[in-house]
Amino acid sequence: MNAKEMTVWIFGIALLFALLVSPVACTMNRQRSIAEAIKAGADPVAAKCAIEGDQGYSPDCILNAAQRQK
C-alpha cells in the first residue's frame, strides 16, 4: 500500500468516525443542557420540552402545553 492509498484510507476512516460520533455528541449536549436547567430550578418536563423542541412530539410535552393553556 503506497502513501496515497494510506492517506485516502485514513481520511475515510476519520470521516466515518466523525459521522458516527456527531449524533451522540449532540444528544449528550442536549442532556447536559436539560440537567443544568433542572439544577437551576426549572420544571423537568418543561426544560426537556423547551430544549428538545418538537422532536418526536412527545406526549409529555403535549400534555404539559395543554395544561399551561388552561
C-alpha positions in Angstrom: 0.0 0.0 0.0 1.5 3.3 -1.0 1.3 6.6 0.8 -1.6 8.0 -1.3 -3.8 4.9 -0.6 -2.9 5.1 3.0 -3.9 8.8 3.2 -7.2 8.0 1.5 -7.9 5.2 3.9 -7.0 7.3 7.0 -9.2 10.2 5.8 -12.1 7.8 5.0 -11.9 6.2 8.5 -11.7 9.6 10.2 -14.7 10.9 8.2 -16.7 7.8 9.1 -15.8 8.2 12.8 -16.9 11.8 12.7 -20.2 10.9 11.1 -20.9 8.2 13.7 -19.9 10.3 16.7 -21.7 13.5 15.8 -25.2 12.5 16.7 -24.0 11.1 20.0 -22.3 14.4 20.8 -25.5 16.4 20.0 -27.6 14.1 22.3 -25.1 14.4 25.1 -25.1 18.2 24.8 -28.9 18.4 24.9 -29.0 16.1 28.0 -26.4 18.3 29.7 -28.4 21.4 29.0 -31.5 19.8 30.4 -29.7 18.7 33.5 -28.3 22.3 34.0 -31.8 23.8 33.6 -33.2 21.4 36.2 -30.4 22.2 38.6 -31.2 25.9 38.2 -34.8 25.2 39.3 -36.7 24.6 36.1 -39.5 22.1 35.8 -38.0 18.8 34.4 -40.7 18.3 31.7 -40.7 22.0 30.8 -36.9 22.0 30.5 -36.9 18.9 28.3 -39.7 20.3 26.0 -38.0 23.7 25.8 -34.6 22.4 24.9 -35.5 19.5 22.7 -38.3 21.4 20.9 -40.8 19.4 18.9 -38.6 16.4 18.3 -41.0 13.4 18.1 -43.9 15.3 19.6 -43.5 13.8 23.0 -46.8 13.1 24.8 -45.2 14.7 27.9 -44.7 17.9 26.0 -48.1 17.9 24.6 -49.7 17.3 28.0 -47.5 20.0 29.6 -48.5 22.5 26.9 -52.2 21.6 27.2 -52.0 22.2 31.0 -50.4 25.6 30.5 -53.3 26.6 28.2 -55.9 26.1 30.9 
